[in-house]
Amino acid sequence: MSEELIERVRQAVAKTQRIPVERITLDTTFEELGMDSMDGVNLLFTLEGEFDINVPDDQARQIRTVRQMVEGIDTLLKAKAS
C-alpha cells in the first residue's frame, strides 16, 4: 500500500465529502465523517473512475474505514496489473 495510493484516496474522500483532507486518516471511519449510503455510492464511483477499477458490490458493502478502502483498491490494482 503506497503513500501515493493512500493520498489519492484521502483526496477523493475529502473532495466528495467537501471536508479538509487533514481530517482523514487511514483509521477514520466513514461514519465519523458523517457519510450516508448515498455518500458511499458517490465516493465509490469517484474512486472507480480515479483508478479505472470496478469494486464488486458485495465488497463495497463491507468497507467501513479509509484503510479498508485503500487496501481494497490496492488489491484490485494488483490483480489488474497481473
C-alpha positions in Angstrom: 0.0 0.0 0.0 1.9 3.0 -1.3 1.8 6.6 0.2 0.6 7.8 -3.2 -2.4 5.5 -3.1 -3.3 6.5 0.4 -3.0 10.2 -0.5 -5.2 9.8 -3.7 -7.9 8.0 -1.7 -7.7 10.7 1.1 -8.0 13.4 -1.5 -11.0 11.7 -3.2 -12.8 11.3 0.2 -12.1 15.0 1.0 -13.4 16.1 -2.4 -16.6 14.1 -2.4 -17.4 15.0 1.3 -16.2 18.6 1.0 -14.1 18.4 4.1 -10.4 19.2 4.8 -8.1 16.3 3.9 -6.4 16.8 7.3 -9.5 15.3 8.9 -9.0 12.0 7.1 -6.6 9.3 8.3 -6.3 5.6 7.4 -8.3 4.8 10.6 -11.1 7.2 10.0 -14.4 5.5 9.6 -17.0 6.7 7.1 -19.4 7.0 10.0 -17.0 9.5 11.7 -17.1 11.6 8.5 -20.9 11.6 8.6 -21.2 9.6 5.4 -24.5 8.0 4.5 -25.2 5.3 1.9 -25.5 7.9 -1.0 -22.2 9.5 0.0 -20.7 6.0 -0.1 -22.0 5.4 -3.6 -20.7 8.8 -4.8 -17.3 8.0 -3.3 -17.2 4.6 -4.8 -18.0 6.0 -8.3 -15.3 8.6 -7.8 -12.7 6.1 -6.8 -13.6 3.6 -9.6 -13.1 6.4 -12.1 -9.9 7.6 -10.5 -8.3 4.2 -10.5 -10.1 2.6 -13.5 -11.3 -0.3 -11.4 -14.6 -1.9 -10.6 -15.4 -2.6 -6.9 -17.8 -5.5 -6.6 -21.0 -4.6 -4.7 -20.5 -7.3 -2.1 -17.1 -6.0 -1.2 -18.2 -2.4 -1.3 -20.8 -3.1 1.3 -18.2 -4.3 3.8 -16.0 -1.2 3.6 -16.2 0.9 6.8 -12.9 2.7 7.0 -10.5 4.6 4.8 -7.9 1.8 5.4 -10.3 -0.8 4.2 -10.9 1.2 1.1 -7.2 1.7 0.4 -6.5 -2.0 0.9 -9.4 -3.0 -1.3 -8.2 -0.7 -4.1 -4.6 -1.9 -3.7 -5.8 -5.5 -4.1 -7.8 -4.6 -7.2 -5.0 -2.7 -8.8 -2.5 -5.6 -8.2 -5.0 -8.1 -9.7 -5.5 -5.8 -12.7 -1.7 -5.5 -13.3 -1.1 -9.2 -13.4 
